[in-house]
Amino acid sequence: MKNTLFSLMMVVAMTMPAAARELTISAAASLTDAFTVLGKNFEKAHPGVKVVCNFAASGPLARQIEQGAPVDVFAPANQKWMDAMVEKGHIDTATRADFVKNDLVLAVPMANKAKVATVQDLAGDSVHMVAMGTPESVPAGQYAKMYLEKHNLFSVLETKFVFAESVLQVLDYLRRGEADAGFVYRTDAYKDKETVAILQTLPLDAPVTYPIAVTRGAADAALARAFVEYVRSPEAMAVLEGFGFQKP
Protein backbone atom coordinates (compact mmCIF):
# COMPACT_ATOMS: atom_id res chain seq x y z
CA MET A 1 0.00 0.00 0.00
CA LYS A 2 2.79 2.37 0.96
CA ASN A 3 4.66 1.61 -2.26
CA THR A 4 1.48 2.23 -4.30
CA LEU A 5 0.88 5.57 -2.56
CA PHE A 6 4.50 6.57 -3.08
CA SER A 7 4.28 5.67 -6.77
CA LEU A 8 1.12 7.76 -7.15
CA MET A 9 2.78 10.73 -5.46
CA MET A 10 5.77 10.43 -7.79
CA VAL A 11 3.53 10.34 -10.86
CA VAL A 12 1.65 13.44 -9.69
CA ALA A 13 4.89 15.27 -8.95
CA MET A 14 6.32 14.39 -12.36
CA THR A 15 3.21 15.55 -14.22
CA MET A 16 2.80 18.85 -12.36
CA PRO A 17 4.26 21.84 -14.23
CA ALA A 18 7.37 23.34 -12.65
CA ALA A 19 6.77 26.60 -10.83
CA ALA A 20 7.82 29.57 -12.94
CA ARG A 21 10.81 31.58 -11.78
CA GLU A 22 9.71 35.17 -11.29
CA LEU A 23 11.96 38.06 -12.29
CA THR A 24 10.78 41.38 -10.85
CA ILE A 25 11.71 44.54 -12.74
CA SER A 26 11.13 48.00 -11.24
CA ALA A 27 11.24 50.44 -14.14
CA ALA A 28 10.41 54.09 -14.79
CA ALA A 29 6.87 54.78 -15.97
CA SER A 30 8.18 56.05 -19.31
CA LEU A 31 9.51 52.54 -20.02
CA THR A 32 6.10 50.89 -19.65
CA ASP A 33 5.35 50.05 -23.27
CA ALA A 34 8.90 49.12 -24.25
CA PHE A 35 9.61 46.95 -21.20
CA THR A 36 6.27 45.18 -21.53
CA VAL A 37 7.44 43.97 -24.94
CA LEU A 38 10.98 43.22 -23.74
CA GLY A 39 9.62 41.23 -20.80
CA LYS A 40 7.54 39.02 -23.10
CA ASN A 41 10.50 38.52 -25.44
CA PHE A 42 12.71 37.52 -22.51
CA GLU A 43 10.11 35.00 -21.33
CA LYS A 44 10.03 33.38 -24.78
CA ALA A 45 13.81 33.02 -24.74
CA HIS A 46 13.79 31.68 -21.16
CA PRO A 47 11.02 29.06 -20.76
CA GLY A 48 9.84 28.78 -17.19
CA VAL A 49 10.59 32.43 -16.39
CA LYS A 50 7.87 34.97 -15.58
CA VAL A 51 8.84 38.64 -15.89
CA VAL A 52 6.87 40.86 -13.51
CA CYS A 53 7.23 44.58 -14.22
CA ASN A 54 6.49 47.28 -11.68
CA PHE A 55 6.16 50.68 -13.38
CA ALA A 56 6.05 53.99 -11.51
CA ALA A 57 8.00 57.20 -11.00
CA SER A 58 11.65 56.50 -10.18
CA GLY A 59 11.53 58.01 -6.69
CA PRO A 60 8.78 55.75 -5.32
CA LEU A 61 10.44 52.72 -6.96
CA ALA A 62 13.72 53.53 -5.21
CA ARG A 63 11.96 53.90 -1.88
CA GLN A 64 10.29 50.52 -2.35
CA ILE A 65 13.70 48.92 -2.82
CA GLU A 66 15.01 50.73 0.25
CA GLN A 67 12.06 49.39 2.26
CA GLY A 68 12.83 45.81 1.28
CA ALA A 69 10.56 45.19 -1.71
CA PRO A 70 11.65 42.08 -3.67
CA VAL A 71 13.16 43.66 -6.78
CA ASP A 72 15.69 41.99 -9.08
CA VAL A 73 16.41 44.76 -11.61
CA PHE A 74 16.12 48.54 -11.25
CA ALA A 75 15.78 50.87 -14.27
CA PRO A 76 15.04 54.50 -13.25
CA ALA A 77 14.73 57.43 -15.64
CA ASN A 78 17.75 59.33 -14.33
CA GLN A 79 21.06 58.89 -12.55
CA LYS A 80 19.91 60.50 -9.30
CA TRP A 81 17.84 57.57 -8.08
CA MET A 82 20.32 54.95 -9.21
CA ASP A 83 23.09 56.87 -7.39
CA ALA A 84 20.94 56.95 -4.25
CA MET A 85 20.46 53.18 -4.34
CA VAL A 86 24.18 52.65 -4.94
CA GLU A 87 25.08 54.82 -1.95
CA LYS A 88 22.72 52.80 0.25
CA GLY A 89 24.19 49.49 -0.87
CA HIS A 90 21.21 48.17 -2.82
CA ILE A 91 22.86 47.88 -6.26
CA ASP A 92 25.38 45.46 -7.77
CA THR A 93 27.52 48.22 -9.26
CA ALA A 94 29.34 45.82 -11.59
CA THR A 95 26.09 45.42 -13.55
CA ARG A 96 25.20 49.12 -13.81
CA ALA A 97 25.04 50.56 -17.33
CA ASP A 98 23.28 53.31 -19.28
CA PHE A 99 21.12 51.68 -21.95
CA VAL A 100 18.99 54.43 -23.58
CA LYS A 101 18.52 58.18 -23.67
CA ASN A 102 15.47 60.37 -24.16
CA ASP A 103 14.53 64.01 -24.73
CA LEU A 104 12.50 66.33 -22.51
CA VAL A 105 9.90 68.20 -24.58
CA LEU A 106 7.23 70.84 -24.17
CA ALA A 107 3.93 69.35 -25.32
CA VAL A 108 0.36 70.59 -25.64
CA PRO A 109 -3.08 69.12 -26.40
CA MET A 110 -3.49 68.87 -30.17
CA ALA A 111 -6.11 71.68 -30.13
CA ASN A 112 -3.60 74.00 -28.39
CA LYS A 113 -6.33 76.43 -27.34
CA ALA A 114 -3.83 78.57 -25.43
CA LYS A 115 -1.83 79.09 -28.65
CA VAL A 116 1.47 78.08 -27.04
CA ALA A 117 4.51 77.99 -29.33
CA THR A 118 7.51 78.10 -26.96
CA VAL A 119 8.30 77.76 -23.27
CA GLN A 120 8.28 81.56 -22.94
CA ASP A 121 4.61 81.58 -23.99
CA LEU A 122 3.70 79.71 -20.79
CA ALA A 123 3.94 83.03 -18.91
CA GLY A 124 1.14 84.49 -21.03
CA ASP A 125 -2.41 85.12 -19.79
CA SER A 126 -3.87 82.45 -22.09
CA VAL A 127 -2.06 79.69 -20.17
CA HIS A 128 -3.74 78.67 -16.91
CA MET A 129 -2.36 75.21 -16.15
CA VAL A 130 1.07 73.69 -16.82
CA ALA A 131 1.57 70.02 -15.94
CA MET A 132 4.87 68.53 -14.81
CA GLY A 133 6.05 65.64 -12.70
CA THR A 134 6.75 66.32 -9.03
CA PRO A 135 10.45 67.31 -9.15
CA GLU A 136 11.31 65.54 -5.89
CA SER A 137 10.25 62.12 -7.18
CA VAL A 138 9.71 62.27 -10.96
CA PRO A 139 12.88 62.65 -13.07
CA ALA A 140 11.06 64.43 -15.91
CA GLY A 141 9.83 66.97 -13.38
CA GLN A 142 13.32 67.40 -12.01
CA TYR A 143 14.70 68.01 -15.50
CA ALA A 144 11.90 70.48 -16.26
CA LYS A 145 12.46 72.40 -13.04
CA MET A 146 16.21 72.65 -13.71
CA TYR A 147 15.55 73.97 -17.21
CA LEU A 148 12.97 76.51 -16.04
CA GLU A 149 15.14 77.73 -13.18
CA LYS A 150 18.08 78.19 -15.55
CA HIS A 151 15.86 80.41 -17.73
CA ASN A 152 14.29 82.26 -14.77
CA LEU A 153 10.84 80.89 -15.47
CA PHE A 154 10.10 78.50 -12.60
CA SER A 155 9.07 81.17 -10.09
CA VAL A 156 7.12 83.03 -12.80
CA LEU A 157 5.05 79.92 -13.59
CA GLU A 158 4.77 78.53 -10.06
CA THR A 159 1.08 79.39 -9.61
CA LYS A 160 0.21 77.60 -12.85
CA PHE A 161 1.82 74.26 -12.09
CA VAL A 162 -0.13 71.09 -11.46
CA PHE A 163 2.26 68.41 -10.23
CA ALA A 164 1.81 64.79 -11.29
CA GLU A 165 2.97 61.48 -9.83
CA SER A 166 4.53 60.39 -13.13
CA VAL A 167 5.06 61.53 -16.72
CA LEU A 168 2.17 59.29 -17.72
CA GLN A 169 -0.15 61.35 -15.53
CA VAL A 170 1.15 64.54 -17.18
CA LEU A 171 0.43 62.96 -20.53
CA ASP A 172 -3.08 62.12 -19.37
CA TYR A 173 -3.70 65.76 -18.42
CA LEU A 174 -2.63 66.79 -21.92
CA ARG A 175 -4.62 64.07 -23.64
CA ARG A 176 -7.81 65.17 -21.89
CA GLY A 177 -7.10 68.87 -22.44
CA GLU A 178 -7.02 69.58 -18.71
CA ALA A 179 -3.60 71.26 -18.94
CA ASP A 180 -2.62 73.91 -21.48
CA ALA A 181 0.90 72.52 -21.72
CA GLY A 182 3.18 70.05 -20.00
CA PHE A 183 6.69 68.63 -19.80
CA VAL A 184 7.09 64.99 -20.84
CA TYR A 185 9.62 62.78 -22.56
CA ARG A 186 9.61 62.62 -26.33
CA THR A 187 8.74 58.91 -26.14
CA ASP A 188 5.61 59.68 -24.11
CA ALA A 189 4.32 62.29 -26.52
CA TYR A 190 5.28 60.13 -29.49
CA LYS A 191 2.90 57.32 -28.52
CA ASP A 192 0.00 59.80 -28.20
CA LYS A 193 0.80 61.78 -31.33
CA GLU A 194 -2.87 61.85 -32.39
CA THR A 195 -3.89 63.82 -29.29
CA VAL A 196 -0.67 65.48 -28.09
CA ALA A 197 1.70 67.71 -30.06
CA ILE A 198 5.39 68.33 -29.38
CA LEU A 199 6.29 72.01 -29.62
CA GLN A 200 9.86 72.19 -28.48
CA THR A 201 12.74 69.91 -27.47
CA LEU A 202 14.40 71.43 -24.41
CA PRO A 203 18.21 71.51 -24.44
CA LEU A 204 19.54 70.26 -21.10
CA ASP A 205 22.98 70.55 -19.57
CA ALA A 206 23.12 66.77 -19.17
CA PRO A 207 21.43 64.19 -21.41
CA VAL A 208 18.42 62.24 -20.15
CA THR A 209 20.04 58.81 -19.81
CA TYR A 210 18.45 55.73 -18.25
CA PRO A 211 20.63 53.41 -16.14
CA ILE A 212 19.85 49.77 -15.36
CA ALA A 213 21.36 47.39 -12.81
CA VAL A 214 20.83 44.23 -10.80
CA THR A 215 19.91 44.78 -7.16
CA ARG A 216 21.86 43.17 -4.34
CA GLY A 217 18.61 41.62 -3.15
CA ALA A 218 17.97 39.79 -6.44
CA ALA A 219 16.51 36.32 -5.81
CA ASP A 220 18.33 34.96 -8.87
CA ALA A 221 21.27 37.22 -9.64
CA ALA A 222 22.32 35.23 -12.72
CA LEU A 223 18.85 35.52 -14.26
CA ALA A 224 18.72 39.24 -13.40
CA ARG A 225 22.10 39.77 -15.08
CA ALA A 226 20.81 37.93 -18.15
CA PHE A 227 17.89 40.36 -18.37
CA VAL A 228 20.18 43.39 -18.08
CA GLU A 229 22.40 41.95 -20.81
CA TYR A 230 19.36 41.33 -23.00
CA VAL A 231 18.11 44.92 -22.54
CA ARG A 232 21.50 46.13 -23.80
CA SER A 233 21.51 43.79 -26.81
CA PRO A 234 21.01 44.92 -30.44
CA GLU A 235 17.69 43.01 -30.51
CA ALA A 236 16.35 44.89 -27.48
CA MET A 237 17.71 48.21 -28.75
CA ALA A 238 15.69 47.77 -31.93
CA VAL A 239 12.56 47.42 -29.78
CA LEU A 240 13.48 50.45 -27.67
CA GLU A 241 14.16 52.58 -30.75
CA GLY A 242 10.75 51.55 -32.05
CA PHE A 243 9.28 53.32 -29.03
CA GLY A 244 11.33 56.46 -29.66
CA PHE A 245 14.30 55.86 -27.37
CA GLN A 246 17.85 56.47 -28.58
CA LYS A 247 21.21 54.86 -27.98
CA PRO A 248 23.07 56.49 -25.04
Phi and psi in degrees as a GROMACS rama.xvg file:
@    title "Ramachandran Plot"
@    xaxis  label "Phi"
@    yaxis  label "Psi"
@TYPE xy
-63.1926  -40.2872  LYS-2
-65.199  -37.9346  ASN-3
-64.7188  -43.366  THR-4
-63.4616  -41.3011  LEU-5
-63.0866  -42.0117  PHE-6
-63.6634  -40.9898  SER-7
-63.1647  -41.4177  LEU-8
-63.4868  -38.8016  MET-9
-65.4873  -41.1084  MET-10
-63.1449  -44.1694  VAL-11
-61.6428  -44.8353  VAL-12
-62.6811  -37.7171  ALA-13
-73.2317  -28.3841  MET-14
-90.2245  -15.0094  THR-15
-73.0686  136.693  MET-16
-65.9881  143.625  PRO-17
-67.6206  142.764  ALA-18
-64.6389  134.379  ALA-19
-69.2705  141.786  ALA-20
-82.4513  125.085  ARG-21
-92.2525  136.976  GLU-22
-120.038  115.057  LEU-23
-98.6866  122.746  THR-24
-112.943  122.892  ILE-25
-102.103  113.145  SER-26
-132.049  151.07  ALA-27
-56.1714  146.627  ALA-28
-56.495  -32.4771  ALA-29
-69.2597  -10.9053  SER-30
-95.0282  2.38753  LEU-31
-51.2434  -56.4033  THR-32
-65.9688  -45.6823  ASP-33
-65.2401  -44.6991  ALA-34
-73.5138  -24.9109  PHE-35
-62.1111  -42.6968  THR-36
-68.7682  -45.7923  VAL-37
-62.4665  -37.4374  LEU-38
-62.2357  -43.0921  GLY-39
-66.3619  -39.4778  LYS-40
-63.6719  -40.7246  ASN-41
-65.0273  -39.2994  PHE-42
-61.8926  -40.924  GLU-43
-63.4508  -36.2791  LYS-44
-81.8339  -13.3189  ALA-45
-132.019  78.8208  HIS-46
-53.8968  137.491  PRO-47
91.1385  0.229311  GLY-48
-108.34  134.676  VAL-49
-115.237  117.965  LYS-50
-90.6335  120.816  VAL-51
-111.041  115.922  VAL-52
-102.729  134.485  CYS-53
-115.682  109.058  ASN-54
-106.466  132.4  PHE-55
-169.641  -178.706  ALA-56
-63.8058  150.422  ALA-57
-63.062  -36.1614  SER-58
-61.0984  -53.9675  GLY-59
-59.7096  -35.6709  PRO-60
-63.4212  -42.2266  LEU-61
-63.589  -41.267  ALA-62
-65.9191  -33.6469  ARG-63
-62.8443  -42.7328  GLN-64
-62.972  -43.9955  ILE-65
-61.2497  -32.3104  GLU-66
-87.3364  5.09585  GLN-67
98.2826  11.2415  GLY-68
-61.8417  141.44  ALA-69
-75.4152  93.7789  PRO-70
-122.461  134.556  VAL-71
-97.8607  -37.0682  ASP-72
-134.65  136.699  VAL-73
-117.871  129.475  PHE-74
-137.079  82.7379  ALA-75
-80.2442  173.95  PRO-76
-94.1752  2.9737  ALA-77
-154.516  173.799  ASN-78
-76.9788  -25.8355  GLN-79
-54.5399  -49.3274  LYS-80
-77.5087  -28.883  TRP-81
-69.0094  -42.2687  MET-82
-58.7538  -41.5625  ASP-83
-62.2393  -40.7549  ALA-84
-71.666  -32.0919  MET-85
-65.3656  -47.1821  VAL-86
-60.3412  -30.4136  GLU-87
-93.5378  6.97399  LYS-88
78.9342  21.5021  GLY-89
-98.2375  -1.23579  HIS-90
-122.071  137.778  ILE-91
-79.8496  96.7663  ASP-92
-62.7989  -23.1064  THR-93
-67.3591  -19.0316  ALA-94
-99.3889  -4.34954  THR-95
-70.898  135.982  ARG-96
-158.96  150.293  ALA-97
-86.3159  130.471  ASP-98
-118.073  -23.1552  PHE-99
-148.169  167.268  VAL-100
-132.751  164.193  LYS-101
-140.995  176.87  ASN-102
-122.694  143.682  ASP-103
-91.2026  131.186  LEU-104
-130.101  156.661  VAL-105
-92.706  124.4  LEU-106
-127.705  158.03  ALA-107
-139.089  161.139  VAL-108
-59.6252  149.854  PRO-109
-56.149  -35.0754  MET-110
-67.0112  -31.4698  ALA-111
47.1907  55.4134  ASN-112
-62.4354  -26.0018  LYS-113
-82.7013  -3.62388  ALA-114
58.388  43.8436  LYS-115
-79.4931  137.608  VAL-116
-122.898  -35.1012  ALA-117
-138.52  172.512  THR-118
-59.2281  -37.2841  VAL-119
-60.97  -28.2405  GLN-120
-67.5212  -18.3896  ASP-121
-63.0651  -21.6262  LEU-122
-80.1768  -8.39501  ALA-123
-72.3909  161.806  GLY-124
-67.1545  -21.8095  ASP-125
-75.66  -15.2544  SER-126
-98.7741  121.575  VAL-127
-111.065  -28.0431  HIS-128
-139.659  127.335  MET-129
-120.941  122.351  VAL-130
-96.3088  138.267  ALA-131
-155.864  155.382  MET-132
-67.6161  148.52  GLY-133
-58.7746  116.838  THR-134
-57.2825  -31.7588  PRO-135
-70.2887  -22.1541  GLU-136
-130.462  -18.1532  SER-137
-110.072  114.841  VAL-138
-53.3104  -40.491  PRO-139
-61.8743  -35.5203  ALA-140
-69.2318  -37.383  GLY-141
-64.1358  -44.5509  GLN-142
-62.4151  -42.429  TYR-143
-63.8952  -42.9891  ALA-144
-63.2122  -42.9461  LYS-145
-60.5176  -42.4631  MET-146
-64.9421  -46.3095  TYR-147
-66.3487  -38.7031  LEU-148
-64.9214  -40.2673  GLU-149
-61.41  -31.2103  LYS-150
-103.896  18.575  HIS-151
55.7112  39.8408  ASN-152
-115.57  -17.3085  LEU-153
-61.3996  -49.2583  PHE-154
-67.3186  -31.2247  SER-155
-66.2271  -35.9893  VAL-156
-97.0583  -1.44619  LEU-157
-53.3819  -37.1222  GLU-158
-75.3996  -11.0215  THR-159
-97.4879  -10.9452  LYS-160
-72.5739  139.623  PHE-161
-120.258  121.649  VAL-162
-93.2418  136.572  PHE-163
-113.641  159.623  ALA-164
-79.5915  -14.7857  GLU-165
-162.561  167.228  SER-166
-65.9867  -28.4688  VAL-167
-65.8134  -32.9621  LEU-168
-70.7954  -38.4984  GLN-169
-59.2413  -45.9915  VAL-170
-60.0854  -37.2368  LEU-171
-65.5641  -40.8493  ASP-172
-58.5563  -41.9261  TYR-173
-69.6744  -42.5135  LEU-174
-59.552  -38.8833  ARG-175
-88.1375  -2.67012  ARG-176
74.4002  18.9645  GLY-177
-82.3832  -19.1116  GLU-178
-119.433  144.83  ALA-179
-75.1791  -27.3243  ASP-180
-162.055  165.661  ALA-181
-163.441  164.341  GLY-182
-109.282  118.28  PHE-183
-138.646  174.697  VAL-184
-81.3356  153.59  TYR-185
-56.346  -39.531  ARG-186
-62.2712  -35.0049  THR-187
-67.6904  -47.9234  ASP-188
-66.8948  -32.8165  ALA-189
-61.1734  -39.9673  TYR-190
-76.9559  -12.898  LYS-191
-117.637  38.0286  ASP-192
-66.7489  -11.2471  LYS-193
-83.0542  -19.8207  GLU-194
-120.93  -14.824  THR-195
-128.297  135.513  VAL-196
-113.447  137.743  ALA-197
-87.9845  126.136  ILE-198
-99.6531  -36.0537  LEU-199
-157.099  133.007  GLN-200
-89.0622  127.959  THR-201
-92.8424  119.256  LEU-202
-69.883  127.083  PRO-203
-113.474  155.815  LEU-204
-66.0618  -33.2952  ASP-205
-126.595  141.725  ALA-206
-67.0886  153.839  PRO-207
-83.9005  91.326  VAL-208
-106.791  145.168  THR-209
-106.554  120.334  TYR-210
-92.3706  160.334  PRO-211
-142.648  147.044  ILE-212
-162.831  159.984  ALA-213
-83.9523  139.431  VAL-214
-83.9595  156.776  THR-215
-71.168  -16.471  ARG-216
-94.241  10.9961  GLY-217
-58.014  130.996  ALA-218
-67.2822  -34.4422  ALA-219
-134.651  90.2201  ASP-220
-61.3079  -36.6059  ALA-221
-65.2836  -42.1756  ALA-222
-66.9944  -39.7659  LEU-223
-63.4173  -40.9425  ALA-224
-64.1759  -36.7062  ARG-225
-63.6629  -37.0746  ALA-226
-67.3909  -44.1658  PHE-227
-60.0116  -42.7482  VAL-228
-63.8357  -38.798  GLU-229
-64.6232  -44.1271  TYR-230
-58.9279  -29.1508  VAL-231
-91.9373  2.11033  ARG-232
-79.5388  159.069  SER-233
-57.8536  -36.5734  PRO-234
-61.7464  -46.5769  GLU-235
-69.1337  -36.7707  ALA-236
-62.4591  -34.5234  MET-237
-63.4063  -38.9318  ALA-238
-66.1148  -46.7112  VAL-239
-61.9143  -41.2022  LEU-240
-65.689  -30.386  GLU-241
-64.836  -21.9284  GLY-242
-99.9142  10.9089  PHE-243
95.8703  -0.541851  GLY-244
-78.1785  162.059  PHE-245
-125.103  160.578  GLN-246
-66.6632  142.049  LYS-247
